[in-house]
Amino acid sequence: ETAKRLAAKASELDKRLKAGATLDVIAGDLKLEKQTKRGLKREADDADFGKEGAAAMFGVGEGGTGLIPSPTGDGQILFKVAEVFEPAGADASSVPDDAQKSFTSGMSDDLLDQLVAQLQTQYDVRIDQAAVAQASTR
């Protein structure tokens, strides 16, 4: 019963925030202190928000709001993303090798798909089934 009431209250507060109420007003109504957190990192297991909470915050854009379960206890955290900025040391070397390879491969595949699609619109394309069968048996 308590969990249902908590979820309903959290949902109501989320709706108020989305409707334009500020976190200062909402926190004041509840006699709570609004907290500001800076330096949250994508995919980090944050002590205050947990990994799922951090992912939810990165899932909304600047100005986005949401509701996440507290990683400790049974509370709910109402949040608003105030600002988003690129980290100072963000360059190609800060991206893991596997992510770079995946991105490069994806870009290559996309470019090849675009080229094939363009060529298919410019030229009459027919598939030689005999040649395909012969090539697949080798």
C-alpha positions as CSV (number, residue, x, y, z in Angstrom):
1,E,0.0,0.0,0.0
2,T,2.8,2.4,0.9
3,A,4.6,1.7,-2.3
4,K,1.5,2.4,-4.3
5,R,0.9,5.7,-2.6
6,L,4.6,6.7,-3.0
7,A,4.4,5.9,-6.7
8,A,1.2,7.8,-7.1
9,K,2.6,10.9,-5.4
10,A,5.8,10.7,-7.4
11,S,3.8,10.5,-10.6
12,E,1.8,13.5,-9.6
13,L,5.0,15.5,-8.9
14,D,6.4,14.4,-12.3
15,K,3.2,15.7,-14.0
16,R,3.6,19.0,-12.1
17,L,7.2,19.4,-13.2
18,K,6.3,18.6,-16.8
19,A,3.4,21.1,-16.6
20,G,5.9,23.9,-15.8
21,A,6.3,23.9,-12.0
22,T,9.9,24.3,-10.9
23,L,11.8,21.9,-8.8
24,D,12.3,24.7,-6.2
25,V,8.6,25.1,-5.8
26,I,7.9,21.3,-5.7
27,A,10.8,20.8,-3.1
28,G,9.5,23.8,-1.1
29,D,5.9,22.3,-1.0
30,L,7.4,19.0,0.3
31,K,9.7,20.8,2.7
32,L,12.7,19.2,1.0
33,E,15.9,20.6,-0.3
34,K,16.5,20.6,-4.1
35,Q,19.8,19.1,-4.9
36,T,22.0,19.8,-8.0
37,K,24.4,17.2,-9.3
38,R,27.1,18.0,-11.8
39,G,29.6,15.8,-13.6
40,L,27.3,12.8,-14.2
41,K,28.8,10.4,-16.6
42,R,27.1,8.2,-19.2
43,E,27.0,4.6,-18.2
44,A,28.4,5.4,-14.7
45,D,27.1,3.6,-11.6
46,D,26.4,6.8,-9.8
47,A,26.2,6.6,-6.0
48,D,23.1,8.9,-5.9
49,F,21.2,7.6,-8.9
50,G,22.6,4.1,-9.8
51,K,23.4,2.9,-13.3
52,E,19.7,2.8,-14.4
53,G,19.1,6.3,-13.1
54,A,22.1,7.7,-14.9
55,A,21.0,6.0,-18.1
56,A,17.5,7.5,-17.7
57,M,19.0,11.0,-17.3
58,F,21.0,10.5,-20.5
59,G,17.9,9.2,-22.2
60,V,16.2,12.6,-22.0
61,G,17.6,15.8,-23.6
62,E,18.4,19.1,-22.0
63,G,15.3,20.3,-20.1
64,G,13.9,16.8,-20.0
65,T,12.4,15.4,-16.8
66,G,11.8,12.0,-15.3
67,L,11.3,9.8,-12.3
68,I,13.7,7.1,-11.2
69,P,13.7,4.7,-8.3
70,S,16.3,5.5,-5.6
71,P,19.2,3.0,-5.7
72,T,19.0,2.8,-1.9
73,G,15.7,2.3,-0.1
74,D,12.3,2.5,-1.7
75,G,12.3,6.2,-2.6
76,Q,11.7,7.9,-5.9
77,I,13.9,10.7,-7.4
78,L,12.3,13.4,-9.6
79,F,14.9,15.0,-11.9
80,K,15.3,17.6,-14.5
81,V,18.3,17.9,-16.8
82,A,19.4,21.5,-16.5
83,E,22.3,21.5,-18.9
84,V,24.2,19.2,-21.1
85,F,27.8,19.8,-22.3
86,E,30.6,17.9,-23.9
87,P,33.4,16.9,-21.5
88,A,36.6,18.9,-21.8
89,G,38.7,15.9,-22.8
90,A,36.3,14.5,-25.4
91,D,38.2,13.5,-28.5
92,A,38.6,10.3,-30.5
93,S,41.1,8.9,-28.0
94,S,38.5,8.9,-25.2
95,V,36.2,6.5,-27.2
96,P,37.0,2.8,-26.5
97,D,38.5,0.9,-29.4
98,D,35.5,-1.5,-29.8
99,A,33.2,1.5,-30.0
100,Q,35.4,3.1,-32.7
101,K,35.5,-0.1,-34.7
102,S,31.7,-0.6,-34.4
103,F,31.1,3.0,-35.5
104,T,33.5,2.8,-38.4
105,S,31.9,-0.5,-39.6
106,G,28.4,0.9,-39.3
107,M,29.4,4.0,-41.3
108,S,31.0,1.8,-44.0
109,D,27.9,-0.4,-44.2
110,D,25.6,2.7,-44.4
111,L,27.7,4.3,-47.2
112,L,27.8,1.0,-49.2
113,D,24.0,0.6,-48.8
114,Q,23.5,4.2,-50.1
115,L,25.7,3.6,-53.0
116,V,23.9,0.3,-54.0
117,A,20.5,2.0,-53.6
118,Q,21.6,4.9,-55.9
119,L,23.0,2.5,-58.5
120,Q,19.8,0.4,-58.5
121,T,17.8,3.5,-59.3
122,Q,20.2,4.5,-62.1
123,Y,20.6,1.1,-63.8
124,D,18.2,-1.7,-64.5
125,V,19.3,-4.4,-62.1
126,R,18.7,-8.1,-62.7
127,I,20.0,-11.0,-60.6
128,D,21.6,-13.9,-62.5
129,Q,20.3,-16.8,-60.3
130,A,22.7,-19.3,-62.1
131,A,25.7,-17.2,-61.2
132,V,24.5,-16.8,-57.6
133,A,24.0,-20.6,-57.3
134,Q,27.4,-21.3,-58.8
135,A,29.2,-18.7,-56.5
136,S,27.5,-20.1,-53.4
137,T,28.6,-23.7,-54.1
138,R,32.3,-22.8,-54.2
